[in-house]
Amino acid sequence: MKAMILAAGLGKRMRPLTNHCPKPLLPVAGKPLIVHHLERLRDAGIHEVVINVSYRADQIVDALGDGSAYGVRIHWSHETTPLETGGGIQKALPLLGKAPFLLINGDVWCDALPIFQALKEPDLAHLMLVDNPSHHPNGDFGFNEGRVNQTDTPRLTFAGISVIHPKLLVGQPEGAFALAPLLRAAMDENRVSGEYFTGYWVDVGTPERLAALESQLH
């Protein structure tokens, strides 16, 4: 299985830290946040990684190179302007191929990569769900007997780690678009599975959360 790390965002919520450093390169526990992802992918047996870049792309490419220093092979997908989650994935599909792939938001921290199993027909996605953090108390989706939906309560938070089938994006026009509406449509067709992860996870979206994570890891 291949993996894709989303790293093309502007990092607006992380300013001023991202004024001169792209968010994936912000240090956590002595190394860039994105390097933790690369090392966990390698340890999970995933060695082909696609990374999309836009804001300060050259800094990210120069820092990570071809990935050999981390035991992976990186394929770069360059975006002139950020294409949002869905558009970024769509542009990278020629690098990802036709098989389901692991998708990771570049700005989350997770102490494990628990999901990289094959999707079961006719599912289009498999989501990792976590308890709702204080900054997102109402969660994102319902979860019932291994299926993700929009209606059940209590709701859980999407961790930004998933397995995606390229068919989820079939028929979408080129350009910027969000992935979430496609996931919701697939949920309404009962084509999204999920799992509940109870390990340590953080949405590293603000300087305060980055500082809290750094403190937690030391």
Contacts in CASP RR format, 6 or more apart in sequence:
PFRMAT RR
TARGET T0000
AUTHOR 0000-0000-0000
METHOD contacts of the structure
MODEL  1
MKAMILAAGLGKRMRPLTNHCPKPLLPVAGKPLIVHHLERLRDAGIHEVV
INVSYRADQIVDALGDGSAYGVRIHWSHETTPLETGGGIQKALPLLGKAP
FLLINGDVWCDALPIFQALKEPDLAHLMLVDNPSHHPNGDFGFNEGRVNQ
TDTPRLTFAGISVIHPKLLVGQPEGAFALAPLLRAAMDENRVSGEYFTGY
WVDVGTPERLAALESQLH
1 46 0 8 1.000
1 99 0 8 1.000
1 100 0 8 1.000
1 101 0 8 1.000
1 102 0 8 1.000
1 116 0 8 1.000
1 163 0 8 1.000
2 46 0 8 1.000
2 48 0 8 1.000
2 49 0 8 1.000
2 50 0 8 1.000
2 96 0 8 1.000
2 97 0 8 1.000
2 99 0 8 1.000
2 101 0 8 1.000
2 102 0 8 1.000
3 41 0 8 1.000
3 46 0 8 1.000
3 48 0 8 1.000
3 49 0 8 1.000
3 50 0 8 1.000
3 101 0 8 1.000
3 102 0 8 1.000
3 103 0 8 1.000
3 104 0 8 1.000
3 116 0 8 1.000
4 49 0 8 1.000
4 50 0 8 1.000
4 51 0 8 1.000
4 52 0 8 1.000
4 89 0 8 1.000
4 92 0 8 1.000
4 96 0 8 1.000
4 101 0 8 1.000
4 102 0 8 1.000
4 103 0 8 1.000
4 104 0 8 1.000
5 24 0 8 1.000
5 34 0 8 1.000
5 37 0 8 1.000
5 38 0 8 1.000
5 49 0 8 1.000
5 50 0 8 1.000
5 51 0 8 1.000
5 52 0 8 1.000
5 104 0 8 1.000
5 106 0 8 1.000
6 52 0 8 1.000
6 85 0 8 1.000
6 88 0 8 1.000
6 103 0 8 1.000
6 104 0 8 1.000
6 105 0 8 1.000
6 106 0 8 1.000
7 22 0 8 1.000
7 23 0 8 1.000
7 24 0 8 1.000
7 34 0 8 1.000
7 51 0 8 1.000
7 52 0 8 1.000
7 53 0 8 1.000
7 60 0 8 1.000
7 106 0 8 1.000
8 52 0 8 1.000
8 53 0 8 1.000
8 54 0 8 1.000
8 55 0 8 1.000
8 57 0 8 1.000
8 79 0 8 1.000
8 82 0 8 1.000
8 83 0 8 1.000
8 88 0 8 1.000
9 23 0 8 1.000
9 54 0 8 1.000
9 55 0 8 1.000
9 82 0 8 1.000
10 18 0 8 1.000
10 54 0 8 1.000
10 55 0 8 1.000
10 82 0 8 1.000
11 18 0 8 1.000
11 22 0 8 1.000
11 23 0 8 1.000
11 55 0 8 1.000
11 107 0 8 1.000
12 18 0 8 1.000
13 205 0 8 1.000
13 206 0 8 1.000
14 23 0 8 1.000
14 26 0 8 1.000
14 107 0 8 1.000
14 205 0 8 1.000
14 206 0 8 1.000
14 207 0 8 1.000
14 210 0 8 1.000
16 207 0 8 1.000
17 23 0 8 1.000
17 26 0 8 1.000
17 207 0 8 1.000
17 210 0 8 1.000
18 26 0 8 1.000
18 55 0 8 1.000
21 56 0 8 1.000
21 59 0 8 1.000
22 53 0 8 1.000
22 55 0 8 1.000
22 56 0 8 1.000
22 57 0 8 1.000
22 59 0 8 1.000
22 60 0 8 1.000
23 33 0 8 1.000
23 106 0 8 1.000
23 107 0 8 1.000
23 205 0 8 1.000
24 32 0 8 1.000
24 33 0 8 1.000
24 34 0 8 1.000
24 60 0 8 1.000
24 106 0 8 1.000
24 107 0 8 1.000
25 32 0 8 1.000
25 33 0 8 1.000
25 34 0 8 1.000
25 59 0 8 1.000
25 60 0 8 1.000
25 63 0 8 1.000
26 32 0 8 1.000
26 33 0 8 1.000
26 204 0 8 1.000
26 210 0 8 1.000
27 33 0 8 1.000
28 36 0 8 1.000
28 109 0 8 1.000
28 204 0 8 1.000
28 210 0 8 1.000
28 213 0 8 1.000
28 214 0 8 1.000
28 217 0 8 1.000
29 36 0 8 1.000
29 214 0 8 1.000
29 217 0 8 1.000
29 218 0 8 1.000
32 63 0 8 1.000
33 106 0 8 1.000
33 107 0 8 1.000
33 109 0 8 1.000
33 204 0 8 1.000
34 51 0 8 1.000
34 60 0 8 1.000
34 64 0 8 1.000
34 106 0 8 1.000
35 64 0 8 1.000
35 70 0 8 1.000
36 109 0 8 1.000
37 104 0 8 1.000
37 106 0 8 1.000
38 49 0 8 1.000
38 64 0 8 1.000
38 67 0 8 1.000
38 70 0 8 1.000
38 71 0 8 1.000
38 72 0 8 1.000
38 74 0 8 1.000
39 70 0 8 1.000
40 110 0 8 1.000
40 112 0 8 1.000
40 113 0 8 1.000
41 47 0 8 1.000
41 49 0 8 1.000
41 72 0 8 1.000
41 102 0 8 1.000
41 104 0 8 1.000
41 113 0 8 1.000
42 70 0 8 1.000
42 71 0 8 1.000
42 72 0 8 1.000
43 113 0 8 1.000
44 113 0 8 1.000
44 116 0 8 1.000
46 72 0 8 1.000
46 102 0 8 1.000
46 116 0 8 1.000
47 71 0 8 1.000
47 72 0 8 1.000
47 73 0 8 1.000
48 72 0 8 1.000
48 73 0 8 1.000
48 75 0 8 1.000
49 67 0 8 1.000
49 72 0 8 1.000
49 73 0 8 1.000
49 74 0 8 1.000
49 75 0 8 1.000
50 74 0 8 1.000
50 75 0 8 1.000
50 76 0 8 1.000
50 77 0 8 1.000
50 92 0 8 1.000
50 95 0 8 1.000
50 96 0 8 1.000
50 101 0 8 1.000
51 60 0 8 1.000
51 64 0 8 1.000
51 74 0 8 1.000
51 75 0 8 1.000
51 76 0 8 1.000
51 77 0 8 1.000
52 76 0 8 1.000
52 77 0 8 1.000
52 78 0 8 1.000
52 79 0 8 1.000
52 83 0 8 1.000
52 88 0 8 1.000
52 89 0 8 1.000
52 91 0 8 1.000
52 92 0 8 1.000
53 60 0 8 1.000
53 61 0 8 1.000
53 76 0 8 1.000
53 77 0 8 1.000
53 78 0 8 1.000
53 79 0 8 1.000
54 78 0 8 1.000
54 79 0 8 1.000
54 80 0 8 1.000
54 81 0 8 1.000
54 82 0 8 1.000
54 83 0 8 1.000
55 82 0 8 1.000
57 78 0 8 1.000
57 79 0 8 1.000
61 76 0 8 1.000
64 70 0 8 1.000
64 74 0 8 1.000
65 74 0 8 1.000
66 73 0 8 1.000
66 74 0 8 1.000
67 73 0 8 1.000
67 74 0 8 1.000
75 95 0 8 1.000
77 88 0 8 1.000
77 91 0 8 1.000
77 92 0 8 1.000
77 95 0 8 1.000
79 88 0 8 1.000
79 91 0 8 1.000
81 176 0 8 1.000
82 88 0 8 1.000
82 176 0 8 1.000
83 90 0 8 1.000
83 91 0 8 1.000
83 175 0 8 1.000
83 176 0 8 1.000
83 177 0 8 1.000
84 176 0 8 1.000
84 177 0 8 1.000
84 178 0 8 1.000
84 179 0 8 1.000
85 178 0 8 1.000
85 179 0 8 1.000
85 180 0 8 1.000
86 169 0 8 1.000
86 172 0 8 1.000
86 177 0 8 1.000
86 178 0 8 1.000
86 179 0 8 1.000
86 182 0 8 1.000
87 169 0 8 1.000
87 172 0 8 1.000
87 174 0 8 1.000
87 175 0 8 1.000
87 176 0 8 1.000
87 177 0 8 1.000
87 179 0 8 1.000
89 96 0 8 1.000
89 103 0 8 1.000
89 164 0 8 1.000
89 169 0 8 1.000
89 179 0 8 1.000
90 169 0 8 1.000
90 172 0 8 1.000
90 174 0 8 1.000
90 175 0 8 1.000
90 177 0 8 1.000
91 174 0 8 1.000
91 175 0 8 1.000
93 166 0 8 1.000
93 169 0 8 1.000
96 166 0 8 1.000
97 166 0 8 1.000
98 166 0 8 1.000
99 166 0 8 1.000
100 118 0 8 1.000
100 119 0 8 1.000
100 163 0 8 1.000
100 164 0 8 1.000
100 165 0 8 1.000
100 166 0 8 1.000
101 163 0 8 1.000
101 164 0 8 1.000
101 166 0 8 1.000
102 113 0 8 1.000
102 115 0 8 1.000
102 116 0 8 1.000
102 161 0 8 1.000
102 162 0 8 1.000
102 163 0 8 1.000
103 160 0 8 1.000
103 161 0 8 1.000
103 162 0 8 1.000
103 163 0 8 1.000
103 164 0 8 1.000
104 113 0 8 1.000
104 160 0 8 1.000
104 161 0 8 1.000
105 160 0 8 1.000
105 161 0 8 1.000
107 203 0 8 1.000
107 204 0 8 1.000
107 205 0 8 1.000
108 159 0 8 1.000
108 160 0 8 1.000
108 161 0 8 1.000
108 201 0 8 1.000
108 202 0 8 1.000
108 203 0 8 1.000
108 204 0 8 1.000
109 200 0 8 1.000
109 201 0 8 1.000
109 202 0 8 1.000
109 204 0 8 1.000
109 213 0 8 1.000
110 128 0 8 1.000
110 159 0 8 1.000
110 161 0 8 1.000
110 197 0 8 1.000
110 199 0 8 1.000
110 200 0 8 1.000
110 201 0 8 1.000
110 202 0 8 1.000
111 199 0 8 1.000
111 200 0 8 1.000
111 201 0 8 1.000
112 197 0 8 1.000
112 199 0 8 1.000
113 161 0 8 1.000
114 128 0 8 1.000
114 195 0 8 1.000
114 197 0 8 1.000
115 126 0 8 1.000
115 128 0 8 1.000
115 161 0 8 1.000
115 162 0 8 1.000
115 163 0 8 1.000
115 194 0 8 1.000
115 195 0 8 1.000
116 163 0 8 1.000
117 126 0 8 1.000
117 163 0 8 1.000
119 125 0 8 1.000
119 126 0 8 1.000
119 163 0 8 1.000
119 165 0 8 1.000
119 193 0 8 1.000
120 193 0 8 1.000
122 191 0 8 1.000
123 165 0 8 1.000
123 191 0 8 1.000
123 192 0 8 1.000
123 193 0 8 1.000
124 164 0 8 1.000
124 165 0 8 1.000
124 167 0 8 1.000
124 168 0 8 1.000
124 186 0 8 1.000
124 191 0 8 1.000
124 192 0 8 1.000
125 162 0 8 1.000
125 163 0 8 1.000
125 164 0 8 1.000
125 165 0 8 1.000
125 168 0 8 1.000
125 183 0 8 1.000
125 186 0 8 1.000
125 191 0 8 1.000
125 192 0 8 1.000
125 193 0 8 1.000
126 162 0 8 1.000
126 163 0 8 1.000
126 192 0 8 1.000
126 193 0 8 1.000
126 194 0 8 1.000
126 195 0 8 1.000
127 141 0 8 1.000
127 148 0 8 1.000
127 158 0 8 1.000
127 159 0 8 1.000
127 160 0 8 1.000
127 161 0 8 1.000
127 162 0 8 1.000
127 183 0 8 1.000
127 192 0 8 1.000
127 193 0 8 1.000
127 194 0 8 1.000
127 195 0 8 1.000
128 158 0 8 1.000
128 159 0 8 1.000
128 160 0 8 1.000
128 161 0 8 1.000
128 162 0 8 1.000
128 194 0 8 1.000
128 195 0 8 1.000
128 197 0 8 1.000
129 140 0 8 1.000
129 141 0 8 1.000
129 143 0 8 1.000
129 148 0 8 1.000
129 156 0 8 1.000
129 157 0 8 1.000
129 158 0 8 1.000
129 159 0 8 1.000
129 194 0 8 1.000
129 195 0 8 1.000
129 196 0 8 1.000
129 197 0 8 1.000
130 156 0 8 1.000
130 157 0 8 1.000
130 159 0 8 1.000
130 196 0 8 1.000
130 197 0 8 1.000
130 198 0 8 1.000
130 199 0 8 1.000
130 201 0 8 1.000
131 156 0 8 1.000
131 157 0 8 1.000
131 198 0 8 1.000
132 138 0 8 1.000
132 139 0 8 1.000
132 155 0 8 1.000
132 156 0 8 1.000
132 157 0 8 1.000
133 157 0 8 1.000
133 202 0 8 1.000
133 203 0 8 1.000
135 203 0 8 1.000
135 209 0 8 1.000
136 157 0 8 1.000
136 203 0 8 1.000
138 155 0 8 1.000
139 155 0 8 1.000
139 156 0 8 1.000
139 157 0 8 1.000
140 155 0 8 1.000
140 156 0 8 1.000
140 157 0 8 1.000
140 158 0 8 1.000
141 148 0 8 1.000
141 149 0 8 1.000
141 150 0 8 1.000
141 155 0 8 1.000
141 156 0 8 1.000
141 158 0 8 1.000
141 187 0 8 1.000
142 148 0 8 1.000
142 149 0 8 1.000
142 150 0 8 1.000
142 151 0 8 1.000
142 152 0 8 1.000
142 153 0 8 1.000
142 154 0 8 1.000
142 155 0 8 1.000
142 156 0 8 1.000
143 149 0 8 1.000
143 152 0 8 1.000
143 155 0 8 1.000
143 156 0 8 1.000
143 194 0 8 1.000
143 196 0 8 1.000
144 152 0 8 1.000
146 193 0 8 1.000
146 194 0 8 1.000
146 195 0 8 1.000
147 190 0 8 1.000
147 192 0 8 1.000
147 193 0 8 1.000
147 194 0 8 1.000
148 187 0 8 1.000
148 192 0 8 1.000
148 193 0 8 1.000
148 194 0 8 1.000
149 187 0 8 1.000
149 190 0 8 1.000
149 192 0 8 1.000
150 184 0 8 1.000
150 187 0 8 1.000
150 188 0 8 1.000
156 196 0 8 1.000
159 197 0 8 1.000
159 201 0 8 1.000
168 179 0 8 1.000
168 182 0 8 1.000
168 183 0 8 1.000
168 186 0 8 1.000
169 182 0 8 1.000
172 182 0 8 1.000
183 192 0 8 1.000
186 192 0 8 1.000
200 216 0 8 1.000
202 209 0 8 1.000
202 212 0 8 1.000
202 213 0 8 1.000
202 216 0 8 1.000
203 209 0 8 1.000
204 210 0 8 1.000
204 213 0 8 1.000
END
